[in-house]
Amino acid sequence: MKTRFADDPDHHCNILHFDDIDNMSASQLANISMRKIVNNAFREPANLFGASPYGICTATPPEPLHAVLLGIMVRLFQFFDANLTEKHWKILLEEIPFIVSSTGISPACQSILIVENSKQAILVKDISLAKRNTQ
Amino acid sequence: MRKLNLDPEESIVVPIILFLDATQIGGLSSHSLEPLMMTLRILKRTLRNDPRAWKNVGYVEEVSRILGNSKLTPEEKLEDYHFILKLLMQDIKDLITSGPVEWVFIDRGTGKKYRRNMIFRLMMIIQKEPTDGLVGMDLIGTQ
């Protein structure tokens, strides 16, 4: 599922069957971010997963990286970004150095802060420098 | 169970849970171990939280590391990974294909014995890391 659908409870997921994957070419699989595994360890025997036709595709529960960090968290920022006007962004960018310095964020995290804007990506390399500039 | 001509009253489906995750063997080492663990879903969650409820099936070896060939493509590495997984899972697969296994449960209170046909099936594979290697998903492009 694409990240942009992560907050849509009505989104219809097309769960792949094992047979679908077997019949797809490497390029077709690449289009859905999949790789061809010729000798998949979970393909045989046919009743390995009981009567489930989905096989390994539904036997791997969501893990934090895809479901949360690359899923809901990214969608959260996309939603936040989509609802901010240019005026809001200007205020936010002016306030970021103060927010970061006042929340006790570690120096390692302070060294690089990436703010993704839908129109432009703004990279604030050094928060302390930005802080000095705003004082 | 009807397909297997088994009495549902005297048969139990036993889902198998596998756990697979690589871990570094030392803070300054690049070597890692990837154990394949298994447990049964019929155990209560409180029991499954006990390490004694888990059986170590084996360790997934990185074939390219054994052979000293680090120039394999991601597809070739995936094939090697699944080759090792196949070897490790062979006993589990034999258990699944061998048909029902008779298991005698004893009621410790009354001493009564209950014979049940246990049908083993794989239920889920848990990995702390992304399960890309298992399903063949490419991390890049999922967004």
Interface residues (C-beta under 8 A of the other chain):
Chain A: K2 T3 I21 L29 A30 S33 M34 R35 K36 I37 V38 N39 N40 A41 F42 E44 P45 N47 L48 F49 G50 I56 C57 A59 T60 P61 E63 L65 H66 L70 V74
Chain B: V13 P74 E75 L78 E79 H82 F83 L85 K86 M89 K93 I96 T97 R121 L122 M123 M124 I125 I126 Q127 K128 E129 P130 T131 L134 V135 G136 M137 D138 L139 I140 G141 T142 Q143
